Amino acid sequence: MDMHILQALKSETRTGNFVGIATANLSSRSELIAQLCEIAGTGRLQPGLRILTDYVGASHYLLARADLLQEAGLDFVVSSDWPFDLVTNLAEAFVGGFGRATELEKCMQLFQPHFAVLPETADVPDGASRQYCSLMFNIGRSRLALMFLFDDGFILSQERLRDVGLLTAYYTSLLQYSGTTTDRDFELTDRELECLFWIAEGKTSDEIAMILGISRNTINNYITSVMRKTATKTRSEAIAFAVRNNLV
């Protein structure tokens, strides 16, 4: 078995990550909170995710927008330190698996650790388990998935996973709503932002037209205007821009 899952242990230690860092004690919950409070004011996501990753004893993290899954590309990736080739191998399986889940199943997955195996074609770093762990959570209208890679045979604490799921949601929400709005944000009208939101939800122009009660041509005009103002060429690029700038 690639990974043993045990109940929380107060003396957990990690055996080193994929690049061979020496064994180190995992930080306590109070130390974790203190570290997050210290960097929260910087407005930077990656350092916080690194601290949370170290707390759970993982080697690598990947944060993805589960409500923005696309058939092509990696627009749903928010932040990651996984090897790029590994991300591209995971993308198809992640998109397919989440797309097959019902809305009830997606809701039941919130803050519940889910374990899956990487595709056989994926090249994992030396010493890494092919099994990875994911946690789903919501921030406003956004649904995100946080995925971890662990060393082969690492003893994983369920309690630490729950801590990380809750604190990642809280920390990410602080960054999403504490930032100031850029000048470019003001260029989009309320109607254009509304169309952008429904595009991000996977709706077609016809569906958006029915929802908003206006014509399909008017919807397309709004979407064209959004892409012009955001300097994007496709709907996927417009969605990626919206995610980066916290517009949806």
C-alpha positions in Angstrom: 0.0 0.0 0.0 1.4 3.4 -1.0 0.2 5.4 2.0 -0.8 4.4 5.5 -3.6 6.6 7.0 -3.6 6.7 10.8 -5.4 8.8 13.3 -3.7 12.0 14.6 -0.4 11.5 16.3 1.2 14.2 18.4 4.7 13.1 17.6 4.5 12.9 13.8 7.6 13.4 11.8 8.3 13.7 8.1 10.9 11.6 6.4 12.0 14.3 3.9 10.6 15.6 0.7 11.3 14.7 -2.9 14.6 16.7 -3.0 16.0 15.0 0.1 15.5 17.5 2.9 16.6 16.0 6.2 14.0 14.7 8.7 12.3 17.6 10.7 9.6 17.7 13.2 6.2 18.9 12.1 5.0 22.2 13.5 2.2 22.4 16.0 -1.2 23.9 15.3 -0.4 27.0 17.3 2.9 27.5 15.4 1.0 27.0 12.1 -1.5 29.7 13.0 1.2 32.1 14.1 3.1 31.6 10.8 -0.1 32.2 8.8 -0.9 35.4 10.7 2.6 36.6 10.1 2.5 36.4 6.3 -1.3 37.1 5.9 -0.6 40.8 5.5 1.7 40.3 2.5 -1.2 39.2 0.4 0.8 36.4 -1.1 -0.8 33.0 -1.6 2.2 30.7 -2.2 4.0 31.2 1.1 0.8 30.4 3.0 0.3 27.2 0.9 3.9 26.2 1.5 3.4 26.5 5.3 0.2 24.5 5.2 1.8 21.9 3.0 4.7 21.5 5.5 2.2 21.3 8.4 0.5 18.2 6.9 3.8 16.6 6.0 3.3 16.8 2.3 6.1 17.5 -0.3 4.1 19.3 -3.0 0.8 21.1 -3.3 -1.6 22.0 -6.1 -4.6 24.4 -5.6 -7.2 24.2 -8.4 -10.5 25.8 -9.2 -12.8 22.8 -9.3 -15.6 24.9 -10.8 -13.5 26.0 -13.7 -12.5 22.7 -15.2 -11.8 22.9 -18.9 -11.4 20.1 -21.4 -8.2 21.6 -22.7 -5.5 23.7 -21.0 -4.8 24.2 -17.3 -6.9 27.3 -16.7 -8.2 25.8 -13.4 -4.8 25.7 -11.7 -4.5 28.6 -9.1 -1.1 27.8 -7.6 1.1 24.7 -7.7 4.7 23.6 -7.0 4.1 20.1 -8.6 6.4 19.3 -11.6 4.7 20.6 -14.7 4.6 17.3 -16.5 2.8 15.8 -13.5 0.2 18.5 -13.5 -0.6 17.9 -17.2 -0.9 14.1 -16.6 -3.3 14.7 -13.7 -5.4 17.2 -15.5 -7.4 14.8 -17.7 -8.1 12.4 -14.8 -9.1 15.3 -12.5 -11.4 16.9 -15.1 -13.0 13.5 -16.0 -13.5 12.4 -12.4 -15.0 15.7 -11.2 -17.2 16.0 -14.2 -18.8 12.6 -13.5 -19.6 13.5 -9.9 -23.1 14.6 -9.0 -23.8 17.9 -7.2 -24.7 16.0 -4.1 -21.4 14.0 -4.2 -19.5 17.2 -4.7 -21.1 18.7 -1.6 -20.4 15.6 0.4 -16.7 15.8 -0.6 -16.2 19.2 1.2 -13.4 19.0 3.7 -13.4 15.2 3.4 -9.9 13.8 2.3 -10.1 11.9 -0.9 -7.4 9.6 -2.1 -6.7 8.7 -5.7 -3.8 7.2 -7.7 -1.9 9.1 -10.4 -2.1 7.9 -14.0 0.4 5.2 -14.9 1.8 7.5 -17.5 2.8 10.1 -14.9 6.4 10.3 -13.9 6.5 10.8 -10.1 9.7 12.0 -8.4 12.0 9.4 -6.8 10.5 8.3 -3.5 7.1 9.7 -4.1 3.9 7.8 -3.6 1.6 7.4 -6.7 -1.3 8.0 -4.4 -2.3 11.7 -3.8 -4.7 13.3 -1.4 -7.2 16.0 -2.2 -9.5 18.3 -0.1 -12.4 20.2 -1.5 -13.7 23.5 -0.1 -15.8 26.5 -1.1 -14.9 30.2 -1.0 -18.0 32.2 -1.8 -19.2 31.0 -5.2 -15.8 29.3 -5.9 -15.1 25.6 -5.3 -11.5 24.7 -4.9 -9.5 21.5 -4.5 -6.2 21.3 -2.6 -4.1 18.3 -3.6 -1.0 17.0 -1.9 1.9 14.6 -2.9 3.5 12.6 -0.1 6.6 10.5 0.3 6.0 6.8 -0.2 4.9 5.2 3.2 4.4 8.5 4.9 2.0 8.2 7.9 -0.7 10.8 7.4 -2.7 12.4 10.1 -6.4 12.9 9.5 -6.5 15.6 12.1 -3.8 17.6 10.4 -5.7 17.3 7.1 -8.8 18.7 8.6 -6.8 21.6 10.1 -5.3 22.3 6.7 -8.6 22.2 4.8 -10.2 24.7 7.2 -7.2 27.0 7.4 -6.6 26.9 3.6 -10.2 28.0 3.0 -9.9 30.8 5.6 -6.5 32.0 4.4 -7.4 31.9 0.7 -10.7 33.8 1.4 -8.7 36.5 3.3 -6.5 37.0 0.2 -9.4 36.9 -2.2 -11.5 39.6 -0.5 -8.8 41.8 1.2 -7.2 43.1 -2.0 -8.0 46.4 -3.6 -9.7 46.5 -7.0 -7.5 47.4 -9.9 -8.3 50.1 -12.5 -9.0 47.4 -15.1 -11.8 45.9 -12.9 -13.7 49.2 -13.2 -13.7 48.9 -17.0 -16.1 46.0 -16.8 -19.8 46.9 -16.4 -22.1 45.0 -14.0 -23.7 43.2 -17.0 -20.3 42.2 -18.4 -19.2 40.9 -14.9 -22.5 38.9 -14.8 -21.8 37.3 -18.1 -18.3 36.5 -17.0 -19.6 34.8 -13.9 -22.0 32.6 -15.9 -19.2 31.7 -18.4 -17.1 30.6 -15.5 -20.0 28.4 -14.4 -19.8 26.7 -17.8 -22.9 28.2 -19.3 -23.3 28.7 -23.1 -24.4 32.0 -24.7 -27.9 30.6 -25.2 -28.1 29.5 -21.5 -26.9 32.9 -20.3 -29.5 34.6 -22.5 -32.3 32.6 -21.0 -31.0 33.2 -17.4 -30.7 37.0 -18.0 -33.7 37.4 -20.2 -31.9 39.1 -23.1 -30.9 38.0 -26.6 -28.1 35.7 -27.5 -26.5 38.3 -29.7 -26.5 40.8 -26.8 -24.8 38.2 -24.7 -22.1 37.6 -27.3 -21.6 41.4 -27.6 -21.0 41.5 -23.8 -18.6 38.6 -24.0 -16.7 40.2 -26.9 -16.5 43.4 -24.9 -15.1 41.5 -21.9 -12.4 39.8 -24.0 -11.4 43.2 -25.6 -11.1 44.9 -22.2 -9.2 42.1 -20.6 -6.9 41.6 -23.6 -8.0 37.9 -23.9 -8.7 35.9 -27.1 -10.9 33.1 -25.9 -13.5 32.4 -23.2 -11.0 30.2 -21.3 -8.5 33.0 -21.2 -11.2 35.4 -20.0 -12.1 33.0 -17.2 -8.4 32.6 -16.2 -8.1 36.4 -16.1 -11.2 36.6 -13.9 -9.8 34.1 -11.5 -6.4 35.8 -11.3 -8.1 39.1 -10.6 -10.8 37.8 -8.2 -13.6 38.8 -10.5 -15.6 35.5 -10.1 
